[in-house]
Amino acid sequence: KLITAIVNKEDSKNVCNELLKSKFYVTRLATTGGFLMAGNMTLLICTDDERVDDCIAHLQVLQQRTEIVPGTATLGLGIESTMPMEVTVGGATVMVTNVERFEKL
């Protein structure tokens, strides 16, 4: 299986270390989220079917939290104001897909 997990950039180092300790092979890709335009890490993890739940258990420890970030709002007549917004960050978005062939060369 290929597990694709999108995690907050700040959380990625700790979760990758835990995955590596459990003998998961992890490839990290620096990505940017579309809503906040903030840094994420997309993790690519290939594993056997029977280890998928164990891998996801490592990702479930990532906690969602709220942060205040600058936002913009249009007030009309072409006037924009920067108003702080409260947003939820952290956690993980996880997708599991079948892999026809996997070899570590």
LUMDO-289998 format. One record per atom (N, C-alpha, C): x, y, z; atom name; residue number from 0. Coordinates in steps of 0.05 Angstrom, whole numbers, padded with zeros to 5 digits. Layout:
REM residues N
- X | Y | Z | CA | NUM
...
REM end
This chain:
REM residues 105
- 00017 | -00024 | 00000 | N | 0
- 00000 | 00000 | 00000 | CA | 0
- 00018 | 00025 | 00000 | C | 0
- 00007 | 00046 | -00012 | N | 1
- 00020 | 00072 | -00011 | CA | 1
- 00003 | 00090 | 00007 | C | 1
- 00015 | 00099 | 00029 | N | 2
- 00001 | 00117 | 00047 | CA | 2
- 00012 | 00145 | 00041 | C | 2
- -00006 | 00163 | 00034 | N | 3
- 00001 | 00191 | 00029 | CA | 3
- -00011 | 00207 | 00052 | C | 3
- 00006 | 00220 | 00067 | N | 4
- -00004 | 00235 | 00090 | CA | 4
- 00006 | 00264 | 00088 | C | 4
- -00013 | 00283 | 00090 | N | 5
- -00006 | 00311 | 00090 | CA | 5
- -00007 | 00321 | 00118 | C | 5
- 00015 | 00330 | 00128 | N | 6
- 00017 | 00339 | 00156 | CA | 6
- 00029 | 00367 | 00157 | C | 6
- 00024 | 00380 | 00179 | N | 7
- 00035 | 00407 | 00184 | CA | 7
- 00066 | 00406 | 00184 | C | 7
- 00079 | 00425 | 00172 | N | 8
- 00108 | 00425 | 00171 | CA | 8
- 00121 | 00423 | 00198 | C | 8
- 00109 | 00437 | 00218 | N | 9
- 00120 | 00437 | 00245 | CA | 9
- 00118 | 00409 | 00258 | C | 9
- 00098 | 00393 | 00250 | N | 10
- 00094 | 00367 | 00262 | CA | 10
- 00110 | 00345 | 00248 | C | 10
- 00120 | 00350 | 00224 | N | 11
- 00131 | 00329 | 00207 | CA | 11
- 00156 | 00316 | 00218 | C | 11
- 00174 | 00331 | 00230 | N | 12
- 00199 | 00319 | 00240 | CA | 12
- 00194 | 00298 | 00261 | C | 12
- 00177 | 00304 | 00281 | N | 13
- 00172 | 00285 | 00302 | CA | 13
- 00158 | 00260 | 00292 | C | 13
- 00138 | 00263 | 00275 | N | 14
- 00123 | 00240 | 00265 | CA | 14
- 00141 | 00223 | 00247 | C | 14
- 00159 | 00236 | 00231 | N | 15
- 00177 | 00220 | 00214 | CA | 15
- 00197 | 00204 | 00231 | C | 15
- 00207 | 00216 | 00252 | N | 16
- 00225 | 00202 | 00270 | CA | 16
- 00211 | 00177 | 00282 | C | 16
- 00186 | 00180 | 00290 | N | 17
- 00171 | 00157 | 00301 | CA | 17
- 00167 | 00136 | 00280 | C | 17
- 00160 | 00144 | 00256 | N | 18
- 00156 | 00124 | 00235 | CA | 18
- 00182 | 00110 | 00228 | C | 18
- 00204 | 00124 | 00227 | N | 19
- 00230 | 00111 | 00222 | CA | 19
- 00238 | 00092 | 00244 | C | 19
- 00232 | 00099 | 00269 | N | 20
- 00238 | 00080 | 00291 | CA | 20
- 00222 | 00054 | 00289 | C | 20
- 00198 | 00056 | 00277 | N | 21
- 00181 | 00032 | 00273 | CA | 21
- 00187 | 00019 | 00246 | C | 21
- 00209 | 00026 | 00233 | N | 22
- 00218 | 00013 | 00208 | CA | 22
- 00200 | 00019 | 00184 | C | 22
- 00187 | 00042 | 00183 | N | 23
- 00173 | 00050 | 00160 | CA | 23
- 00192 | 00068 | 00143 | C | 23
- 00191 | 00064 | 00117 | N | 24
- 00206 | 00081 | 00099 | CA | 24
- 00189 | 00105 | 00091 | C | 24
- 00200 | 00129 | 00095 | N | 25
- 00185 | 00153 | 00091 | CA | 25
- 00200 | 00172 | 00072 | C | 25
- 00185 | 00182 | 00053 | N | 26
- 00196 | 00203 | 00035 | CA | 26
- 00180 | 00228 | 00041 | C | 26
- 00194 | 00250 | 00047 | N | 27
- 00181 | 00275 | 00053 | CA | 27
- 00183 | 00294 | 00030 | C | 27
- 00160 | 00306 | 00023 | N | 28
- 00159 | 00326 | 00002 | CA | 28
- 00149 | 00352 | 00014 | C | 28
- 00163 | 00374 | 00010 | N | 29
- 00153 | 00400 | 00020 | CA | 29
- 00131 | 00409 | 00001 | C | 29
- 00108 | 00415 | 00013 | N | 30
- 00085 | 00424 | -00002 | CA | 30
- 00072 | 00448 | 00011 | C | 30
- 00054 | 00461 | -00003 | N | 31
- 00041 | 00485 | 00007 | CA | 31
- 00011 | 00481 | 00005 | C | 31
- -00003 | 00486 | 00028 | N | 32
- -00032 | 00483 | 00028 | CA | 32
- -00045 | 00505 | 00012 | C | 32
- -00068 | 00499 | 00000 | N | 33
- -00082 | 00518 | -00017 | CA | 33
- -00097 | 00539 | -00001 | C | 33
- -00107 | 00534 | 00023 | N | 34
- -00123 | 00552 | 00038 | CA | 34
- -00107 | 00573 | 00052 | C | 34
- -00088 | 00564 | 00069 | N | 35
- -00071 | 00583 | 00084 | CA | 35
- -00045 | 00590 | 00070 | C | 35
- -00039 | 00576 | 00048 | N | 36
- -00014 | 00580 | 00035 | CA | 36
- 00010 | 00576 | 00054 | C | 36
- 00006 | 00557 | 00073 | N | 37
- 00026 | 00552 | 00093 | CA | 37
- 00041 | 00526 | 00087 | C | 37
- 00064 | 00523 | 00099 | N | 38
- 00080 | 00499 | 00094 | CA | 38
- 00069 | 00474 | 00105 | C | 38
- 00069 | 00453 | 00089 | N | 39
- 00061 | 00426 | 00097 | CA | 39
- 00083 | 00408 | 00089 | C | 39
- 00081 | 00383 | 00098 | N | 40
- 00098 | 00362 | 00088 | CA | 40
- 00079 | 00340 | 00078 | C | 40
- 00084 | 00330 | 00054 | N | 41
- 00070 | 00307 | 00045 | CA | 41
- 00088 | 00283 | 00048 | C | 41
- 00079 | 00264 | 00063 | N | 42
- 00094 | 00240 | 00069 | CA | 42
- 00085 | 00217 | 00051 | C | 42
- 00104 | 00204 | 00038 | N | 43
- 00098 | 00180 | 00021 | CA | 43
- 00109 | 00156 | 00036 | C | 43
- 00092 | 00137 | 00043 | N | 44
- 00101 | 00114 | 00058 | CA | 44
- 00090 | 00089 | 00045 | C | 44
- 00108 | 00071 | 00036 | N | 45
- 00100 | 00046 | 00025 | CA | 45
- 00103 | 00024 | 00046 | C | 45
- 00083 | 00008 | 00049 | N | 46
- 00084 | -00013 | 00069 | CA | 46
- 00067 | -00037 | 00061 | C | 46
- 00070 | -00059 | 00074 | N | 47
- 00053 | -00082 | 00069 | CA | 47
- 00025 | -00078 | 00080 | C | 47
- 00006 | -00092 | 00069 | N | 48
- -00022 | -00089 | 00077 | CA | 48
- -00026 | -00091 | 00108 | C | 48
- -00012 | -00110 | 00120 | N | 49
- -00016 | -00115 | 00148 | CA | 49
- -00004 | -00094 | 00167 | C | 49
- 00012 | -00075 | 00156 | N | 50
- 00024 | -00054 | 00172 | CA | 50
- 00010 | -00027 | 00169 | C | 50
- -00010 | -00026 | 00152 | N | 51
- -00024 | 00000 | 00146 | CA | 51
- -00036 | 00011 | 00172 | C | 51
- -00050 | -00004 | 00188 | N | 52
- -00062 | 00006 | 00212 | CA | 52
- -00041 | 00016 | 00232 | C | 52
- -00019 | 00002 | 00234 | N | 53
- 00003 | 00011 | 00252 | CA | 53
- 00014 | 00038 | 00243 | C | 53
- 00017 | 00041 | 00217 | N | 54
- 00027 | 00067 | 00206 | CA | 54
- 00007 | 00089 | 00212 | C | 54
- -00018 | 00084 | 00207 | N | 55
- -00038 | 00105 | 00212 | CA | 55
- -00040 | 00111 | 00242 | C | 55
- -00035 | 00092 | 00260 | N | 56
- -00035 | 00097 | 00288 | CA | 56
- -00013 | 00118 | 00296 | C | 56
- 00009 | 00116 | 00282 | N | 57
- 00030 | 00136 | 00287 | CA | 57
- 00021 | 00164 | 00278 | C | 57
- 00006 | 00165 | 00257 | N | 58
- -00004 | 00191 | 00247 | CA | 58
- -00026 | 00202 | 00264 | C | 58
- -00041 | 00185 | 00277 | N | 59
- -00064 | 00194 | 00293 | CA | 59
- -00055 | 00209 | 00318 | C | 59
- -00030 | 00208 | 00326 | N | 60
- -00021 | 00223 | 00349 | CA | 60
- -00018 | 00253 | 00343 | C | 60
- -00019 | 00260 | 00318 | N | 61
- -00017 | 00288 | 00311 | CA | 61
- -00043 | 00302 | 00319 | C | 61
- -00041 | 00322 | 00335 | N | 62
- -00064 | 00336 | 00346 | CA | 62
- -00071 | 00361 | 00330 | C | 62
- -00097 | 00364 | 00325 | N | 63
- -00106 | 00389 | 00313 | CA | 63
- -00106 | 00410 | 00335 | C | 63
- -00101 | 00435 | 00326 | N | 64
- -00101 | 00457 | 00345 | CA | 64
- -00110 | 00482 | 00329 | C | 64
- -00118 | 00502 | 00344 | N | 65
- -00126 | 00527 | 00330 | CA | 65
- -00104 | 00548 | 00333 | C | 65
- -00101 | 00563 | 00312 | N | 66
- -00081 | 00585 | 00312 | CA | 66
- -00094 | 00610 | 00300 | C | 66
- -00085 | 00632 | 00308 | N | 67
- -00094 | 00658 | 00297 | CA | 67
- -00074 | 00665 | 00275 | C | 67
- -00084 | 00669 | 00251 | N | 68
- -00068 | 00677 | 00228 | CA | 68
- -00079 | 00702 | 00216 | C | 68
- -00061 | 00718 | 00203 | N | 69
- -00071 | 00742 | 00189 | CA | 69
- -00089 | 00733 | 00166 | C | 69
- -00111 | 00748 | 00162 | N | 70
- -00129 | 00743 | 00140 | CA | 70
- -00137 | 00769 | 00128 | C | 70
- -00148 | 00768 | 00104 | N | 71
- -00157 | 00792 | 00092 | CA | 71
- -00187 | 00790 | 00086 | C | 71
- -00200 | 00812 | 00089 | N | 72
- -00229 | 00814 | 00083 | CA | 72
- -00234 | 00839 | 00067 | C | 72
- -00252 | 00836 | 00048 | N | 73
- -00259 | 00859 | 00032 | CA | 73
- -00283 | 00873 | 00045 | C | 73
- -00280 | 00899 | 00050 | N | 74
- -00301 | 00914 | 00064 | CA | 74
- -00319 | 00929 | 00044 | C | 74
- -00314 | 00926 | 00019 | N | 75
- -00329 | 00941 | -00002 | CA | 75
- -00315 | 00965 | -00011 | C | 75
- -00323 | 00975 | -00035 | N | 76
- -00310 | 00998 | -00047 | CA | 76
- -00280 | 00995 | -00051 | C | 76
- -00271 | 00971 | -00054 | N | 77
- -00243 | 00966 | -00059 | CA | 77
- -00226 | 00968 | -00034 | C | 77
- -00238 | 00970 | -00011 | N | 78
- -00222 | 00972 | 00014 | CA | 78
- -00219 | 00944 | 00026 | C | 78
- -00194 | 00938 | 00032 | N | 79
- -00188 | 00912 | 00045 | CA | 79
- -00177 | 00917 | 00073 | C | 79
- -00183 | 00899 | 00091 | N | 80
- -00173 | 00901 | 00118 | CA | 80
- -00160 | 00874 | 00126 | C | 80
- -00138 | 00876 | 00140 | N | 81
- -00126 | 00852 | 00151 | CA | 81
- -00138 | 00846 | 00178 | C | 81
- -00152 | 00824 | 00179 | N | 82
- -00165 | 00817 | 00205 | CA | 82
- -00155 | 00789 | 00212 | C | 82
- -00147 | 00784 | 00237 | N | 83
- -00138 | 00758 | 00244 | CA | 83
- -00161 | 00738 | 00242 | C | 83
- -00154 | 00713 | 00234 | N | 84
- -00174 | 00692 | 00232 | CA | 84
- -00164 | 00669 | 00250 | C | 84
- -00183 | 00655 | 00262 | N | 85
- -00177 | 00631 | 00277 | CA | 85
- -00181 | 00607 | 00259 | C | 85
- -00160 | 00590 | 00255 | N | 86
- -00162 | 00567 | 00237 | CA | 86
- -00152 | 00542 | 00252 | C | 86
- -00160 | 00520 | 00242 | N | 87
- -00151 | 00494 | 00253 | CA | 87
- -00127 | 00485 | 00237 | C | 87
- -00106 | 00478 | 00250 | N | 88
- -00082 | 00467 | 00237 | CA | 88
- -00074 | 00441 | 00251 | C | 88
- -00056 | 00427 | 00239 | N | 89
- -00046 | 00402 | 00251 | CA | 89
- -00063 | 00378 | 00243 | C | 89
- -00059 | 00356 | 00256 | N | 90
- -00072 | 00332 | 00247 | CA | 90
- -00059 | 00321 | 00222 | C | 90
- -00074 | 00305 | 00208 | N | 91
- -00063 | 00294 | 00183 | CA | 91
- -00086 | 00287 | 00164 | C | 91
- -00081 | 00290 | 00139 | N | 92
- -00100 | 00281 | 00118 | CA | 92
- -00086 | 00256 | 00106 | C | 92
- -00099 | 00233 | 00108 | N | 93
- -00086 | 00208 | 00100 | CA | 93
- -00102 | 00194 | 00078 | C | 93
- -00088 | 00185 | 00058 | N | 94
- -00099 | 00170 | 00036 | CA | 94
- -00084 | 00144 | 00033 | C | 94
- -00098 | 00122 | 00030 | N | 95
- -00085 | 00096 | 00026 | CA | 95
- -00093 | 00085 | -00001 | C | 95
- -00073 | 00079 | -00018 | N | 96
- -00079 | 00069 | -00045 | CA | 96
- -00064 | 00042 | -00049 | C | 96
- -00075 | 00026 | -00066 | N | 97
- -00063 | 00001 | -00073 | CA | 97
- -00039 | 00006 | -00092 | C | 97
- -00018 | -00010 | -00088 | N | 98
- 00006 | -00009 | -00104 | CA | 98
- 00009 | -00036 | -00118 | C | 98
- 00010 | -00035 | -00144 | N | 99
- 00013 | -00060 | -00159 | CA | 99
- 00040 | -00074 | -00154 | C | 99
- 00061 | -00058 | -00152 | N | 100
- 00087 | -00069 | -00149 | CA | 100
- 00104 | -00050 | -00132 | C | 100
- 00119 | -00061 | -00113 | N | 101
- 00136 | -00045 | -00096 | CA | 101
- 00162 | -00060 | -00092 | C | 101
- 00184 | -00047 | -00099 | N | 102
- 00211 | -00059 | -00095 | CA | 102
- 00229 | -00038 | -00083 | C | 102
- 00245 | -00046 | -00064 | N | 103
- 00265 | -00028 | -00053 | CA | 103
- 00291 | -00037 | -00064 | C | 103
- 00302 | -00022 | -00083 | N | 104
- 00327 | -00029 | -00097 | CA | 104
- 00351 | -00015 | -00085 | C | 104
REM end
